[in-house]
Amino acid sequence: MQIERSGPGAPLNLLSPHHPRAPVGIAGTAASLLSAAQEHTLTTLRDPELNFEAYGRRVLTDDLVGAAGYLTQGWLPDDSYRPGPVKLLREQATSPEGVAWDAINLGLQPDVQVIGMRDTQGGADSYFVCQPDPDDTHAPPRFFTLCIESGQGSGVYEIFVSPPRDWQAFLDQLG
């Protein structure tokens, strides 16, 4: 599969329909919130724990909000940034006891894009998302880290949402 362009207007779902993990039933693809320069910068990061591959973003999104996704079975602690990318779908999902197994507890706001993850091989994994600035439609997107805690024994995941960061602060926190 050949990619013609990247950056604003480029599809996030870059999997060929013949790829074994190609998404099924997706109504369309969203244009990336990242500029071409930002996309390029992410591809040059050499930390083996980081994954910013554009073709894998749909899979990373499914990791968060799919049928058995972390947010589906997650809860937001009090110190999580509440007005950001994660929405509380069950009012009680603010503690492990408030997670309902037969319901979707948390979700992503509709304008959020998952752009990557840090796989720590057994530690708390982090997913990186961006979202348009709600106060200024012409401003650059804001960047957040969603840290997935616990869940190993209980299947209930604590989701810590960082405060919003600008592009440079986002890159700085990647190390």
VMD Tcl script that draws the C-alpha trace (Angstrom):
set ca {
  {0.00 0.00 0.00}
  {1.32 3.42 -0.89}
  {0.74 6.44 1.30}
  {0.33 9.56 -0.81}
  {0.60 12.15 1.95}
  {0.55 12.67 5.71}
  {-0.49 15.43 8.05}
  {-3.71 17.42 8.00}
  {-6.29 15.72 5.85}
  {-4.46 12.38 5.74}
  {-6.51 9.39 6.89}
  {-5.66 7.90 10.27}
  {-6.63 4.44 9.11}
  {-3.87 3.52 6.71}
  {-4.43 -0.22 6.63}
  {-5.04 -1.84 3.32}
  {-8.41 -3.62 3.19}
  {-6.38 -6.80 2.61}
  {-4.29 -6.33 5.77}
  {-5.08 -9.07 8.36}
  {-5.95 -6.44 10.99}
  {-7.89 -4.12 8.69}
  {-10.85 -2.56 10.46}
  {-14.33 -3.67 9.62}
  {-17.44 -1.52 9.66}
  {-15.76 1.86 10.03}
  {-17.93 4.55 8.50}
  {-14.99 6.68 7.44}
  {-11.64 7.97 8.54}
  {-10.97 11.17 10.40}
  {-8.40 13.67 9.20}
  {-5.33 13.77 11.42}
  {-5.11 16.64 13.87}
  {-1.32 16.50 13.54}
  {0.66 18.52 11.04}
  {3.00 16.78 8.60}
  {5.97 18.01 10.68}
  {4.46 16.55 13.87}
  {3.75 13.22 12.16}
  {7.36 13.14 10.95}
  {8.73 13.94 14.41}
  {6.77 11.06 15.93}
  {8.19 8.63 13.35}
  {11.75 9.61 14.28}
  {11.44 8.74 17.98}
  {13.59 5.71 18.66}
  {12.35 4.50 22.03}
  {11.35 0.82 21.56}
  {8.50 1.22 24.08}
  {6.82 3.90 21.93}
  {4.44 3.20 19.06}
  {3.34 6.13 16.90}
  {2.73 4.16 13.70}
  {-0.13 5.80 11.82}
  {-1.35 2.44 10.46}
  {-1.86 1.11 14.00}
  {-3.97 3.93 15.38}
  {-7.28 2.14 14.83}
  {-5.97 -0.86 16.78}
  {-4.80 1.42 19.61}
  {-8.20 3.11 19.65}
  {-9.87 -0.30 19.90}
  {-7.55 -1.14 22.83}
  {-9.14 1.78 24.66}
  {-12.78 1.76 23.57}
  {-13.37 -1.63 21.98}
  {-15.66 -4.28 23.48}
  {-13.06 -5.25 26.10}
  {-11.20 -1.92 26.06}
  {-9.52 -0.34 29.03}
  {-11.99 2.56 29.13}
  {-14.96 0.22 28.78}
  {-13.88 -1.46 32.04}
  {-12.26 1.61 33.57}
  {-12.78 4.27 36.21}
  {-11.52 7.84 36.67}
  {-9.80 8.75 39.95}
  {-10.34 12.19 41.48}
  {-6.93 13.45 40.36}
  {-7.64 12.74 36.67}
  {-8.21 15.70 34.37}
  {-12.00 15.59 33.97}
  {-12.83 18.14 31.24}
  {-10.48 16.41 28.79}
  {-10.57 13.55 26.31}
  {-12.20 10.86 28.47}
  {-15.90 11.06 29.18}
  {-17.63 9.50 32.15}
  {-20.48 7.39 30.78}
  {-21.46 5.96 34.16}
  {-21.59 8.45 36.99}
  {-20.46 5.76 39.45}
  {-17.26 4.96 37.49}
  {-15.15 7.11 39.81}
  {-13.98 4.17 41.91}
  {-13.30 0.47 41.29}
  {-16.56 -0.39 43.05}
  {-18.50 1.81 40.63}
  {-17.45 -0.09 37.50}
  {-20.33 -2.06 35.99}
  {-19.40 -5.20 34.09}
  {-22.51 -5.04 31.92}
  {-22.05 -1.40 30.84}
  {-19.57 0.87 29.09}
  {-18.11 2.94 31.92}
  {-15.86 5.45 30.13}
  {-15.41 6.59 26.56}
  {-13.50 9.06 24.43}
  {-14.92 12.41 23.42}
  {-15.90 12.29 19.70}
  {-13.16 14.72 18.62}
  {-10.29 12.80 20.29}
  {-7.69 10.97 18.23}
  {-5.43 8.25 19.62}
  {-1.96 8.90 18.20}
  {0.26 6.40 20.00}
  {1.18 4.42 23.07}
  {4.01 3.47 25.42}
  {4.09 -0.28 26.10}
  {6.10 -0.82 29.27}
  {5.94 -4.62 29.11}
  {4.20 -5.14 32.42}
  {4.14 -1.66 33.95}
  {1.46 0.98 33.53}
  {0.98 1.45 29.79}
  {0.17 4.90 28.45}
  {-1.87 5.96 25.45}
  {-1.33 9.34 23.83}
  {-4.26 11.28 22.45}
  {-4.88 14.70 21.01}
  {-7.97 16.84 20.93}
  {-8.85 20.18 19.38}
  {-8.79 23.13 21.77}
  {-12.45 23.63 22.79}
  {-11.92 27.36 23.33}
  {-10.17 28.17 20.05}
  {-10.90 26.21 16.88}
  {-7.82 27.73 15.20}
  {-5.43 26.76 18.00}
  {-3.19 23.71 17.73}
  {-4.50 20.51 19.31}
  {-3.93 19.70 22.96}
  {-2.10 16.49 23.94}
  {-2.95 14.15 26.80}
  {-1.51 10.99 28.31}
  {-3.92 8.29 29.48}
  {-2.12 6.08 31.97}
  {-3.67 2.64 32.47}
  {-3.16 1.40 36.03}
  {-3.94 -1.92 37.71}
  {-6.51 -4.26 36.23}
  {-4.24 -7.30 36.27}
  {-6.18 -9.26 38.85}
  {-9.56 -7.55 38.88}
  {-10.03 -6.57 35.24}
  {-10.96 -3.05 36.42}
  {-8.64 -0.33 35.15}
  {-7.80 2.96 36.80}
  {-7.46 5.57 34.05}
  {-5.35 8.59 34.92}
  {-5.74 11.48 32.46}
  {-2.96 14.07 32.40}
  {-3.68 17.78 32.13}
  {-3.46 19.12 28.56}
  {-0.03 19.79 27.08}
  {1.13 21.73 24.08}
  {3.26 20.01 21.43}
  {6.65 20.81 23.00}
  {5.58 19.77 26.50}
  {4.15 16.56 25.01}
  {7.48 15.75 23.32}
  {9.43 16.63 26.48}
  {7.43 14.17 28.58}
  {8.23 11.36 26.13}
  {11.84 11.61 27.26}
}
mol new
graphics top color blue
foreach p $ca { graphics top sphere $p radius 0.5 }
foreach p [lrange $ca 0 end-1] q [lrange $ca 1 end] { graphics top cylinder $p $q radius 0.2 }
display resetview
